[in-house]
């Protein structure tokens, strides 16, 4: 297996795309906007993929491009890696929440109509630090799509300020789920 195939295989296995959930899409009212996230892979140039998220549907646009469709309030993580002839030019990781009709959305390239940014990490070190936190959450047995949005915001703020990064604990997750159940 060549290095290019290994990168593509890693991108394909990082966020498995479930079978289309047409019943979930059918339950949505016609005026509820769905969030479309562009994904792409061009060997040695760009790899735009989902680290986690549960798309309701995935569309294969062509050989290089896909589009993942998310229901409102879904949480997802998209990673962008770009390079040129001289090496890596960009590392970006964004944890975002798909919009609902009442949300104000932020415009993000490749995300239509937009989403709420919970965490934005730019640069190789910050992306790797965030990926380590995501791995630690998964090691706890917690689904990353169920993590508290407040944790992602806190993690993003700590990254931006250069402060120590907080751990996500099972106690914090239990408290988040209990508070969400009361709403």
Rosetta constraint file for C-alpha pairs under 8 A:
AtomPair CA 1 CA 5 HARMONIC 6.13 0.50
AtomPair CA 1 CA 6 HARMONIC 6.58 0.50
AtomPair CA 2 CA 6 HARMONIC 6.26 0.50
AtomPair CA 3 CA 7 HARMONIC 6.30 0.50
AtomPair CA 4 CA 8 HARMONIC 6.32 0.50
AtomPair CA 4 CA 43 HARMONIC 6.14 0.50
AtomPair CA 4 CA 44 HARMONIC 7.32 0.50
AtomPair CA 5 CA 9 HARMONIC 5.95 0.50
AtomPair CA 6 CA 10 HARMONIC 6.06 0.50
AtomPair CA 7 CA 11 HARMONIC 6.23 0.50
AtomPair CA 8 CA 12 HARMONIC 6.13 0.50
AtomPair CA 8 CA 41 HARMONIC 7.49 0.50
AtomPair CA 9 CA 13 HARMONIC 6.13 0.50
AtomPair CA 10 CA 14 HARMONIC 5.85 0.50
AtomPair CA 11 CA 15 HARMONIC 7.21 0.50
AtomPair CA 11 CA 47 HARMONIC 7.86 0.50
AtomPair CA 11 CA 49 HARMONIC 6.34 0.50
AtomPair CA 11 CA 50 HARMONIC 7.82 0.50
AtomPair CA 12 CA 16 HARMONIC 6.45 0.50
AtomPair CA 14 CA 50 HARMONIC 7.10 0.50
AtomPair CA 14 CA 51 HARMONIC 5.62 0.50
AtomPair CA 14 CA 52 HARMONIC 7.32 0.50
AtomPair CA 15 CA 49 HARMONIC 7.86 0.50
AtomPair CA 15 CA 50 HARMONIC 5.60 0.50
AtomPair CA 15 CA 51 HARMONIC 5.45 0.50
AtomPair CA 15 CA 52 HARMONIC 5.41 0.50
AtomPair CA 15 CA 53 HARMONIC 7.07 0.50
AtomPair CA 17 CA 54 HARMONIC 7.51 0.50
AtomPair CA 17 CA 55 HARMONIC 7.03 0.50
AtomPair CA 17 CA 58 HARMONIC 6.91 0.50
AtomPair CA 18 CA 54 HARMONIC 7.53 0.50
AtomPair CA 18 CA 55 HARMONIC 7.32 0.50
AtomPair CA 18 CA 56 HARMONIC 7.77 0.50
AtomPair CA 18 CA 57 HARMONIC 7.61 0.50
AtomPair CA 19 CA 57 HARMONIC 7.17 0.50
AtomPair CA 20 CA 56 HARMONIC 5.90 0.50
AtomPair CA 20 CA 57 HARMONIC 4.57 0.50
AtomPair CA 20 CA 58 HARMONIC 6.89 0.50
AtomPair CA 21 CA 25 HARMONIC 6.51 0.50
AtomPair CA 21 CA 56 HARMONIC 5.22 0.50
AtomPair CA 21 CA 57 HARMONIC 6.22 0.50
AtomPair CA 22 CA 26 HARMONIC 5.91 0.50
AtomPair CA 22 CA 56 HARMONIC 7.51 0.50
AtomPair CA 22 CA 57 HARMONIC 7.68 0.50
AtomPair CA 23 CA 27 HARMONIC 6.27 0.50
AtomPair CA 24 CA 28 HARMONIC 6.86 0.50
AtomPair CA 24 CA 56 HARMONIC 7.10 0.50
AtomPair CA 25 CA 56 HARMONIC 7.02 0.50
AtomPair CA 25 CA 71 HARMONIC 7.69 0.50
AtomPair CA 28 CA 32 HARMONIC 6.44 0.50
AtomPair CA 32 CA 72 HARMONIC 7.87 0.50
AtomPair CA 32 CA 100 HARMONIC 7.20 0.50
AtomPair CA 32 CA 101 HARMONIC 6.31 0.50
AtomPair CA 33 CA 72 HARMONIC 7.35 0.50
AtomPair CA 33 CA 99 HARMONIC 7.56 0.50
AtomPair CA 33 CA 100 HARMONIC 6.99 0.50
AtomPair CA 33 CA 101 HARMONIC 6.85 0.50
AtomPair CA 33 CA 113 HARMONIC 7.84 0.50
AtomPair CA 34 CA 69 HARMONIC 6.49 0.50
AtomPair CA 34 CA 70 HARMONIC 5.84 0.50
AtomPair CA 34 CA 71 HARMONIC 5.45 0.50
AtomPair CA 34 CA 72 HARMONIC 6.30 0.50
AtomPair CA 34 CA 98 HARMONIC 7.78 0.50
AtomPair CA 34 CA 99 HARMONIC 7.67 0.50
AtomPair CA 35 CA 69 HARMONIC 5.60 0.50
AtomPair CA 35 CA 70 HARMONIC 5.08 0.50
AtomPair CA 35 CA 71 HARMONIC 6.60 0.50
AtomPair CA 35 CA 72 HARMONIC 7.14 0.50
AtomPair CA 35 CA 98 HARMONIC 5.84 0.50
AtomPair CA 35 CA 99 HARMONIC 6.82 0.50
AtomPair CA 35 CA 111 HARMONIC 6.87 0.50
AtomPair CA 35 CA 112 HARMONIC 5.64 0.50
AtomPair CA 35 CA 113 HARMONIC 6.23 0.50
AtomPair CA 35 CA 114 HARMONIC 6.96 0.50
AtomPair CA 35 CA 115 HARMONIC 7.49 0.50
AtomPair CA 36 CA 67 HARMONIC 6.31 0.50
AtomPair CA 36 CA 68 HARMONIC 5.63 0.50
AtomPair CA 36 CA 69 HARMONIC 4.53 0.50
AtomPair CA 36 CA 70 HARMONIC 6.39 0.50
AtomPair CA 36 CA 110 HARMONIC 7.92 0.50
AtomPair CA 36 CA 111 HARMONIC 5.66 0.50
AtomPair CA 36 CA 112 HARMONIC 5.15 0.50
AtomPair CA 36 CA 113 HARMONIC 7.32 0.50
AtomPair CA 37 CA 67 HARMONIC 5.51 0.50
AtomPair CA 37 CA 68 HARMONIC 5.14 0.50
AtomPair CA 37 CA 69 HARMONIC 6.40 0.50
AtomPair CA 37 CA 70 HARMONIC 7.91 0.50
AtomPair CA 37 CA 110 HARMONIC 5.82 0.50
AtomPair CA 37 CA 111 HARMONIC 4.60 0.50
AtomPair CA 37 CA 112 HARMONIC 6.61 0.50
AtomPair CA 38 CA 48 HARMONIC 7.81 0.50
AtomPair CA 38 CA 65 HARMONIC 7.29 0.50
AtomPair CA 38 CA 66 HARMONIC 6.13 0.50
AtomPair CA 38 CA 67 HARMONIC 4.66 0.50
AtomPair CA 38 CA 68 HARMONIC 6.60 0.50
AtomPair CA 38 CA 110 HARMONIC 4.97 0.50
AtomPair CA 38 CA 111 HARMONIC 6.36 0.50
AtomPair CA 39 CA 47 HARMONIC 7.84 0.50
AtomPair CA 39 CA 48 HARMONIC 5.00 0.50
AtomPair CA 39 CA 49 HARMONIC 5.39 0.50
AtomPair CA 39 CA 50 HARMONIC 7.67 0.50
AtomPair CA 39 CA 65 HARMONIC 5.74 0.50
AtomPair CA 39 CA 66 HARMONIC 5.03 0.50
AtomPair CA 39 CA 67 HARMONIC 5.75 0.50
AtomPair CA 39 CA 68 HARMONIC 7.40 0.50
AtomPair CA 39 CA 110 HARMONIC 7.94 0.50
AtomPair CA 40 CA 46 HARMONIC 7.05 0.50
AtomPair CA 40 CA 47 HARMONIC 5.83 0.50
AtomPair CA 40 CA 48 HARMONIC 4.94 0.50
AtomPair CA 40 CA 49 HARMONIC 6.74 0.50
AtomPair CA 40 CA 64 HARMONIC 5.44 0.50
AtomPair CA 40 CA 65 HARMONIC 4.39 0.50
AtomPair CA 40 CA 66 HARMONIC 6.14 0.50
AtomPair CA 41 CA 45 HARMONIC 7.88 0.50
AtomPair CA 41 CA 46 HARMONIC 5.60 0.50
AtomPair CA 41 CA 47 HARMONIC 4.53 0.50
AtomPair CA 41 CA 48 HARMONIC 6.21 0.50
AtomPair CA 41 CA 49 HARMONIC 7.89 0.50
AtomPair CA 41 CA 64 HARMONIC 5.26 0.50
AtomPair CA 41 CA 65 HARMONIC 6.68 0.50
AtomPair CA 42 CA 46 HARMONIC 5.23 0.50
AtomPair CA 42 CA 47 HARMONIC 6.49 0.50
AtomPair CA 42 CA 64 HARMONIC 6.15 0.50
AtomPair CA 43 CA 47 HARMONIC 7.70 0.50
AtomPair CA 44 CA 83 HARMONIC 6.60 0.50
AtomPair CA 44 CA 84 HARMONIC 7.51 0.50
AtomPair CA 45 CA 82 HARMONIC 5.50 0.50
AtomPair CA 45 CA 83 HARMONIC 4.91 0.50
AtomPair CA 45 CA 84 HARMONIC 6.03 0.50
AtomPair CA 46 CA 80 HARMONIC 7.35 0.50
AtomPair CA 46 CA 81 HARMONIC 5.65 0.50
AtomPair CA 46 CA 82 HARMONIC 4.43 0.50
AtomPair CA 46 CA 83 HARMONIC 6.46 0.50
AtomPair CA 47 CA 79 HARMONIC 7.80 0.50
AtomPair CA 47 CA 80 HARMONIC 5.91 0.50
AtomPair CA 47 CA 81 HARMONIC 5.17 0.50
AtomPair CA 47 CA 82 HARMONIC 6.52 0.50
AtomPair CA 48 CA 78 HARMONIC 7.03 0.50
AtomPair CA 48 CA 79 HARMONIC 5.72 0.50
AtomPair CA 48 CA 80 HARMONIC 4.51 0.50
AtomPair CA 48 CA 81 HARMONIC 6.36 0.50
AtomPair CA 49 CA 78 HARMONIC 5.63 0.50
AtomPair CA 49 CA 79 HARMONIC 5.48 0.50
AtomPair CA 49 CA 80 HARMONIC 6.73 0.50
AtomPair CA 50 CA 76 HARMONIC 7.25 0.50
AtomPair CA 50 CA 77 HARMONIC 5.66 0.50
AtomPair CA 50 CA 78 HARMONIC 4.45 0.50
AtomPair CA 50 CA 79 HARMONIC 6.17 0.50
AtomPair CA 51 CA 76 HARMONIC 7.65 0.50
AtomPair CA 51 CA 77 HARMONIC 5.33 0.50
AtomPair CA 51 CA 78 HARMONIC 5.82 0.50
AtomPair CA 51 CA 79 HARMONIC 6.56 0.50
AtomPair CA 52 CA 76 HARMONIC 5.53 0.50
AtomPair CA 52 CA 77 HARMONIC 5.24 0.50
AtomPair CA 52 CA 78 HARMONIC 7.45 0.50
AtomPair CA 52 CA 144 HARMONIC 6.91 0.50
AtomPair CA 52 CA 145 HARMONIC 6.98 0.50
AtomPair CA 53 CA 74 HARMONIC 7.47 0.50
AtomPair CA 53 CA 75 HARMONIC 6.10 0.50
AtomPair CA 53 CA 76 HARMONIC 4.14 0.50
AtomPair CA 53 CA 77 HARMONIC 6.31 0.50
AtomPair CA 53 CA 144 HARMONIC 7.91 0.50
AtomPair CA 53 CA 145 HARMONIC 6.00 0.50
AtomPair CA 54 CA 70 HARMONIC 7.24 0.50
AtomPair CA 54 CA 74 HARMONIC 7.47 0.50
AtomPair CA 54 CA 75 HARMONIC 7.93 0.50
AtomPair CA 54 CA 76 HARMONIC 7.26 0.50
AtomPair CA 54 CA 145 HARMONIC 7.58 0.50
AtomPair CA 55 CA 68 HARMONIC 5.77 0.50
AtomPair CA 55 CA 69 HARMONIC 5.42 0.50
AtomPair CA 55 CA 70 HARMONIC 4.83 0.50
AtomPair CA 55 CA 71 HARMONIC 7.44 0.50
AtomPair CA 56 CA 68 HARMONIC 7.61 0.50
AtomPair CA 56 CA 69 HARMONIC 5.73 0.50
AtomPair CA 56 CA 70 HARMONIC 5.42 0.50
AtomPair CA 56 CA 71 HARMONIC 6.52 0.50
AtomPair CA 57 CA 68 HARMONIC 5.97 0.50
AtomPair CA 57 CA 69 HARMONIC 5.19 0.50
AtomPair CA 57 CA 70 HARMONIC 7.23 0.50
AtomPair CA 58 CA 66 HARMONIC 6.96 0.50
AtomPair CA 58 CA 67 HARMONIC 5.69 0.50
AtomPair CA 58 CA 68 HARMONIC 4.39 0.50
AtomPair CA 58 CA 69 HARMONIC 6.09 0.50
AtomPair CA 59 CA 66 HARMONIC 5.54 0.50
AtomPair CA 59 CA 67 HARMONIC 5.07 0.50
AtomPair CA 59 CA 68 HARMONIC 6.33 0.50
AtomPair CA 60 CA 65 HARMONIC 6.44 0.50
AtomPair CA 60 CA 66 HARMONIC 4.47 0.50
AtomPair CA 60 CA 67 HARMONIC 6.53 0.50
AtomPair CA 61 CA 65 HARMONIC 5.40 0.50
AtomPair CA 61 CA 66 HARMONIC 5.18 0.50
AtomPair CA 61 CA 67 HARMONIC 6.99 0.50
AtomPair CA 62 CA 66 HARMONIC 7.04 0.50
AtomPair CA 70 CA 74 HARMONIC 6.35 0.50
AtomPair CA 70 CA 98 HARMONIC 6.63 0.50
AtomPair CA 71 CA 98 HARMONIC 6.80 0.50
AtomPair CA 72 CA 97 HARMONIC 7.89 0.50
AtomPair CA 72 CA 98 HARMONIC 5.09 0.50
AtomPair CA 72 CA 99 HARMONIC 5.18 0.50
AtomPair CA 72 CA 100 HARMONIC 4.87 0.50
AtomPair CA 73 CA 97 HARMONIC 5.68 0.50
AtomPair CA 73 CA 98 HARMONIC 4.95 0.50
AtomPair CA 73 CA 99 HARMONIC 5.90 0.50
AtomPair CA 73 CA 100 HARMONIC 6.22 0.50
AtomPair CA 74 CA 97 HARMONIC 5.52 0.50
AtomPair CA 74 CA 98 HARMONIC 5.19 0.50
AtomPair CA 74 CA 145 HARMONIC 7.45 0.50
AtomPair CA 75 CA 95 HARMONIC 7.13 0.50
AtomPair CA 75 CA 96 HARMONIC 5.76 0.50
AtomPair CA 75 CA 97 HARMONIC 4.43 0.50
AtomPair CA 75 CA 98 HARMONIC 6.37 0.50
AtomPair CA 75 CA 145 HARMONIC 5.40 0.50
AtomPair CA 75 CA 146 HARMONIC 7.74 0.50
AtomPair CA 76 CA 95 HARMONIC 5.67 0.50
AtomPair CA 76 CA 96 HARMONIC 5.57 0.50
AtomPair CA 76 CA 97 HARMONIC 6.39 0.50
AtomPair CA 76 CA 98 HARMONIC 7.85 0.50
AtomPair CA 76 CA 145 HARMONIC 6.55 0.50
AtomPair CA 77 CA 93 HARMONIC 6.99 0.50
AtomPair CA 77 CA 94 HARMONIC 5.55 0.50
AtomPair CA 77 CA 95 HARMONIC 4.28 0.50
AtomPair CA 77 CA 96 HARMONIC 6.32 0.50
AtomPair CA 78 CA 93 HARMONIC 5.84 0.50
AtomPair CA 78 CA 94 HARMONIC 5.43 0.50
AtomPair CA 78 CA 95 HARMONIC 6.58 0.50
AtomPair CA 79 CA 91 HARMONIC 7.54 0.50
AtomPair CA 79 CA 92 HARMONIC 5.70 0.50
AtomPair CA 79 CA 93 HARMONIC 4.49 0.50
AtomPair CA 79 CA 94 HARMONIC 6.53 0.50
AtomPair CA 80 CA 90 HARMONIC 7.35 0.50
AtomPair CA 80 CA 91 HARMONIC 5.87 0.50
AtomPair CA 80 CA 92 HARMONIC 5.01 0.50
AtomPair CA 80 CA 93 HARMONIC 6.37 0.50
AtomPair CA 81 CA 88 HARMONIC 7.52 0.50
AtomPair CA 81 CA 89 HARMONIC 7.79 0.50
AtomPair CA 81 CA 90 HARMONIC 5.56 0.50
AtomPair CA 81 CA 91 HARMONIC 4.89 0.50
AtomPair CA 81 CA 92 HARMONIC 6.57 0.50
AtomPair CA 82 CA 88 HARMONIC 5.93 0.50
AtomPair CA 82 CA 89 HARMONIC 5.57 0.50
AtomPair CA 82 CA 90 HARMONIC 5.05 0.50
AtomPair CA 82 CA 91 HARMONIC 6.86 0.50
AtomPair CA 83 CA 87 HARMONIC 5.35 0.50
AtomPair CA 83 CA 88 HARMONIC 4.07 0.50
AtomPair CA 83 CA 89 HARMONIC 4.82 0.50
AtomPair CA 83 CA 90 HARMONIC 6.76 0.50
AtomPair CA 84 CA 88 HARMONIC 6.53 0.50
AtomPair CA 84 CA 89 HARMONIC 6.77 0.50
AtomPair CA 90 CA 122 HARMONIC 7.75 0.50
AtomPair CA 90 CA 123 HARMONIC 6.63 0.50
AtomPair CA 90 CA 124 HARMONIC 7.66 0.50
AtomPair CA 91 CA 122 HARMONIC 5.88 0.50
AtomPair CA 91 CA 123 HARMONIC 4.97 0.50
AtomPair CA 91 CA 124 HARMONIC 5.34 0.50
AtomPair CA 91 CA 127 HARMONIC 6.74 0.50
AtomPair CA 92 CA 120 HARMONIC 7.44 0.50
AtomPair CA 92 CA 121 HARMONIC 5.71 0.50
AtomPair CA 92 CA 122 HARMONIC 4.60 0.50
AtomPair CA 92 CA 123 HARMONIC 6.26 0.50
AtomPair CA 92 CA 124 HARMONIC 7.73 0.50
AtomPair CA 92 CA 127 HARMONIC 6.50 0.50
AtomPair CA 93 CA 119 HARMONIC 7.84 0.50
AtomPair CA 93 CA 120 HARMONIC 5.94 0.50
AtomPair CA 93 CA 121 HARMONIC 5.09 0.50
AtomPair CA 93 CA 122 HARMONIC 6.55 0.50
AtomPair CA 93 CA 127 HARMONIC 5.95 0.50
AtomPair CA 94 CA 117 HARMONIC 7.00 0.50
AtomPair CA 94 CA 118 HARMONIC 7.50 0.50
AtomPair CA 94 CA 119 HARMONIC 5.52 0.50
AtomPair CA 94 CA 120 HARMONIC 4.63 0.50
AtomPair CA 94 CA 121 HARMONIC 6.35 0.50
AtomPair CA 95 CA 117 HARMONIC 6.28 0.50
AtomPair CA 95 CA 118 HARMONIC 5.48 0.50
AtomPair CA 95 CA 119 HARMONIC 4.96 0.50
AtomPair CA 95 CA 120 HARMONIC 6.65 0.50
AtomPair CA 95 CA 152 HARMONIC 7.23 0.50
AtomPair CA 96 CA 115 HARMONIC 6.19 0.50
AtomPair CA 96 CA 116 HARMONIC 5.46 0.50
AtomPair CA 96 CA 117 HARMONIC 4.45 0.50
AtomPair CA 96 CA 118 HARMONIC 5.14 0.50
AtomPair CA 96 CA 119 HARMONIC 6.82 0.50
AtomPair CA 97 CA 115 HARMONIC 5.67 0.50
AtomPair CA 97 CA 116 HARMONIC 5.10 0.50
AtomPair CA 97 CA 117 HARMONIC 6.54 0.50
AtomPair CA 97 CA 118 HARMONIC 6.99 0.50
AtomPair CA 98 CA 114 HARMONIC 7.47 0.50
AtomPair CA 98 CA 115 HARMONIC 4.94 0.50
AtomPair CA 98 CA 116 HARMONIC 6.55 0.50
AtomPair CA 99 CA 103 HARMONIC 5.95 0.50
AtomPair CA 99 CA 104 HARMONIC 7.68 0.50
AtomPair CA 99 CA 105 HARMONIC 6.39 0.50
AtomPair CA 99 CA 114 HARMONIC 6.91 0.50
AtomPair CA 99 CA 115 HARMONIC 5.17 0.50
AtomPair CA 99 CA 116 HARMONIC 6.60 0.50
AtomPair CA 104 CA 116 HARMONIC 7.56 0.50
AtomPair CA 105 CA 113 HARMONIC 7.80 0.50
AtomPair CA 105 CA 114 HARMONIC 5.36 0.50
AtomPair CA 105 CA 115 HARMONIC 4.96 0.50
AtomPair CA 105 CA 116 HARMONIC 5.37 0.50
AtomPair CA 106 CA 114 HARMONIC 5.40 0.50
AtomPair CA 106 CA 115 HARMONIC 5.44 0.50
AtomPair CA 106 CA 116 HARMONIC 5.70 0.50
AtomPair CA 106 CA 117 HARMONIC 7.02 0.50
AtomPair CA 107 CA 111 HARMONIC 7.32 0.50
AtomPair CA 107 CA 112 HARMONIC 7.81 0.50
AtomPair CA 107 CA 113 HARMONIC 7.16 0.50
AtomPair CA 107 CA 114 HARMONIC 4.74 0.50
AtomPair CA 107 CA 115 HARMONIC 6.83 0.50
AtomPair CA 108 CA 112 HARMONIC 7.66 0.50
AtomPair CA 108 CA 114 HARMONIC 5.79 0.50
AtomPair CA 108 CA 115 HARMONIC 7.18 0.50
AtomPair CA 111 CA 115 HARMONIC 7.07 0.50
AtomPair CA 118 CA 149 HARMONIC 6.60 0.50
AtomPair CA 118 CA 150 HARMONIC 7.93 0.50
AtomPair CA 118 CA 152 HARMONIC 5.55 0.50
AtomPair CA 118 CA 153 HARMONIC 4.90 0.50
AtomPair CA 118 CA 156 HARMONIC 7.15 0.50
AtomPair CA 119 CA 152 HARMONIC 5.60 0.50
AtomPair CA 119 CA 153 HARMONIC 5.54 0.50
AtomPair CA 119 CA 155 HARMONIC 6.98 0.50
AtomPair CA 119 CA 156 HARMONIC 4.51 0.50
AtomPair CA 119 CA 157 HARMONIC 7.74 0.50
AtomPair CA 120 CA 156 HARMONIC 6.02 0.50
AtomPair CA 121 CA 126 HARMONIC 5.70 0.50
AtomPair CA 121 CA 127 HARMONIC 5.65 0.50
AtomPair CA 121 CA 130 HARMONIC 7.59 0.50
AtomPair CA 121 CA 156 HARMONIC 6.94 0.50
AtomPair CA 121 CA 159 HARMONIC 7.30 0.50
AtomPair CA 121 CA 160 HARMONIC 7.87 0.50
AtomPair CA 122 CA 126 HARMONIC 6.31 0.50
AtomPair CA 122 CA 127 HARMONIC 6.50 0.50
AtomPair CA 123 CA 127 HARMONIC 6.13 0.50
AtomPair CA 124 CA 128 HARMONIC 6.13 0.50
AtomPair CA 125 CA 129 HARMONIC 6.09 0.50
AtomPair CA 126 CA 130 HARMONIC 6.15 0.50
AtomPair CA 126 CA 159 HARMONIC 6.86 0.50
AtomPair CA 127 CA 131 HARMONIC 6.11 0.50
AtomPair CA 128 CA 132 HARMONIC 6.18 0.50
AtomPair CA 129 CA 133 HARMONIC 6.55 0.50
AtomPair CA 130 CA 134 HARMONIC 6.30 0.50
AtomPair CA 131 CA 135 HARMONIC 6.14 0.50
AtomPair CA 132 CA 136 HARMONIC 6.22 0.50
AtomPair CA 133 CA 137 HARMONIC 6.27 0.50
AtomPair CA 133 CA 167 HARMONIC 7.17 0.50
AtomPair CA 133 CA 168 HARMONIC 7.98 0.50
AtomPair CA 134 CA 138 HARMONIC 6.30 0.50
AtomPair CA 134 CA 144 HARMONIC 7.17 0.50
AtomPair CA 135 CA 139 HARMONIC 6.12 0.50
AtomPair CA 136 CA 140 HARMONIC 6.53 0.50
AtomPair CA 137 CA 141 HARMONIC 6.94 0.50
AtomPair CA 137 CA 142 HARMONIC 5.94 0.50
AtomPair CA 137 CA 143 HARMONIC 7.65 0.50
AtomPair CA 137 CA 144 HARMONIC 6.82 0.50
AtomPair CA 137 CA 168 HARMONIC 6.42 0.50
AtomPair CA 137 CA 169 HARMONIC 7.82 0.50
AtomPair CA 138 CA 142 HARMONIC 5.43 0.50
AtomPair CA 138 CA 143 HARMONIC 6.34 0.50
AtomPair CA 138 CA 144 HARMONIC 6.65 0.50
AtomPair CA 140 CA 169 HARMONIC 7.87 0.50
AtomPair CA 140 CA 170 HARMONIC 7.20 0.50
AtomPair CA 142 CA 146 HARMONIC 7.31 0.50
AtomPair CA 142 CA 147 HARMONIC 7.47 0.50
AtomPair CA 142 CA 170 HARMONIC 7.88 0.50
AtomPair CA 143 CA 147 HARMONIC 6.94 0.50
AtomPair CA 147 CA 151 HARMONIC 7.24 0.50
AtomPair CA 147 CA 152 HARMONIC 7.87 0.50
AtomPair CA 147 CA 173 HARMONIC 6.72 0.50
AtomPair CA 148 CA 152 HARMONIC 6.92 0.50
AtomPair CA 148 CA 173 HARMONIC 7.02 0.50
AtomPair CA 148 CA 176 HARMONIC 6.13 0.50
AtomPair CA 149 CA 153 HARMONIC 6.35 0.50
AtomPair CA 150 CA 154 HARMONIC 6.09 0.50
AtomPair CA 151 CA 155 HARMONIC 6.02 0.50
AtomPair CA 151 CA 168 HARMONIC 7.38 0.50
AtomPair CA 152 CA 156 HARMONIC 6.11 0.50
AtomPair CA 153 CA 157 HARMONIC 6.16 0.50
AtomPair CA 154 CA 158 HARMONIC 6.11 0.50
AtomPair CA 154 CA 166 HARMONIC 7.94 0.50
AtomPair CA 155 CA 159 HARMONIC 6.14 0.50
AtomPair CA 155 CA 165 HARMONIC 6.18 0.50
AtomPair CA 155 CA 166 HARMONIC 6.63 0.50
AtomPair CA 156 CA 160 HARMONIC 6.22 0.50
AtomPair CA 157 CA 161 HARMONIC 6.17 0.50
AtomPair CA 158 CA 162 HARMONIC 5.91 0.50
AtomPair CA 158 CA 163 HARMONIC 5.01 0.50
AtomPair CA 158 CA 164 HARMONIC 6.64 0.50
AtomPair CA 158 CA 165 HARMONIC 6.01 0.50
AtomPair CA 159 CA 163 HARMONIC 6.41 0.50
AtomPair CA 159 CA 164 HARMONIC 7.85 0.50
AtomPair CA 159 CA 165 HARMONIC 6.95 0.50
AtomPair CA 168 CA 172 HARMONIC 6.57 0.50
AtomPair CA 168 CA 173 HARMONIC 7.33 0.50
AtomPair CA 169 CA 173 HARMONIC 6.30 0.50
AtomPair CA 170 CA 174 HARMONIC 6.02 0.50
AtomPair CA 171 CA 175 HARMONIC 6.20 0.50
AtomPair CA 172 CA 176 HARMONIC 6.20 0.50
AtomPair CA 173 CA 177 HARMONIC 6.22 0.50
AtomPair CA 174 CA 178 HARMONIC 6.13 0.50
AtomPair CA 175 CA 179 HARMONIC 6.14 0.50
AtomPair CA 176 CA 180 HARMONIC 6.11 0.50
AtomPair CA 177 CA 181 HARMONIC 6.12 0.50
AtomPair CA 178 CA 182 HARMONIC 6.55 0.50
AtomPair CA 179 CA 183 HARMONIC 6.85 0.50
